[in-house]
Amino acid sequence: MASIGQDDPFLEAQADLLSTLNTTRSLFSSYLRIRSLASSASSPELTQARTELENNLHDLSSDLQDLVDSVKAVESDPFRYGVDIDEVERRRRLVEEVGGEVEDMREELKNVAGGQIKRGANDSALPPPSAFDPDAPEGDDYAAFEQQRQVEIMQEQDEALDGVFKTVGNLRQQANDMGRELEEQHEMLDEAETLAERVGGKLQTGIKKVGWVVKKNEDINKSIQTVVNSALVAVPFQGQNCYATRTTPTQKQSVLLDKNVQWPV
């Protein structure tokens, strides 16, 4: 027997049906809430909600009828379509449950007759919306439920504000810490600048002293060189047979120097 494929037309139609059913349930709940608060069946809000609900119920009924026909066809020969008995039973229960829910919604729409909403002191035409909430406790009043919900929302907002206040406090503390660190760094920079100025002054003084010393050394060297040059000029030549003769221009120039001549050092 073949297994059920993911591209089974029934499964695709089932997904569309359940999606439409969820939308219809939301519209039905909204319709009941508006109807419980409306003073007249001709109010615009109630009329619009009723129209939207009826349109969705019509689409839902059409989709449901297609599934019902499909289930009937499969029930006649499930093995021909590759569907086992359990799957056929599941499909049958699905269409029955959805069909019953659709009929309940249609019956609820018929409760308002002649455009009048019947209200009495001891007999209400409509149950409170909380009666259609399976999670709500029995006898819970709708106004009390709304008030409780508002209280919960306010508590959530208070918690959110507390979180914001804590965050702002942390940011302010961080800003104070950063301010103190900046002040300390500013003081350190002032001290470093003062020290740099002091060192710079001492360095300038040292450079001036070194320049003065260098200049004095240059003057002393110049004085010593002058004295030496003067001494060399003042020392006479000493020696024997130290003379020079110049011949005629056509002759070679000869200079006779004694080997014992002493030159100044």
Sequence and secondary structure as in RCSB ss.txt:
>XXXX:A:sequence
MASIGQDDPFLEAQADLLSTLNTTRSLFSSYLRIRSLASSASSPELTQARTELENNLHDLSSDLQDLVDSVKAVE
SDPFRYGVDIDEVERRRRLVEEVGGEVEDMREELKNVAGGQIKRGANDSALPPPSAFDPDAPEGDDYAAFEQQRQ
VEIMQEQDEALDGVFKTVGNLRQQANDMGRELEEQHEMLDEAETLAERVGGKLQTGIKKVGWVVKKNEDINKSIQ
TVVNSALVAVPFQGQNCYATRTTPTQKQSVLLDKNVQWPV
>XXXX:A:secstr
     TT HHHHHHHHHHHHHHHHHHHHHHHHHHHHH SSTT HHHHHHHHHHHHHHHHHHHHHHHHHHHHHHHH
H GGGGT  HHHHHHHHHHHHHHHHHHHHHHHHHTTSBTTB  B SS BSS  GGGG TTS TT  HHHHHHHHH
HHHHHHHHHHHHHHHHHHHHHHHHHHHHHHHHHHHHHHHHHHHHHHHHHHHHHHHHHHHHHHHHHHHHHHHHHHH
HHHHHHHHHS  B SS EEE   TTS  EEE  TT B   
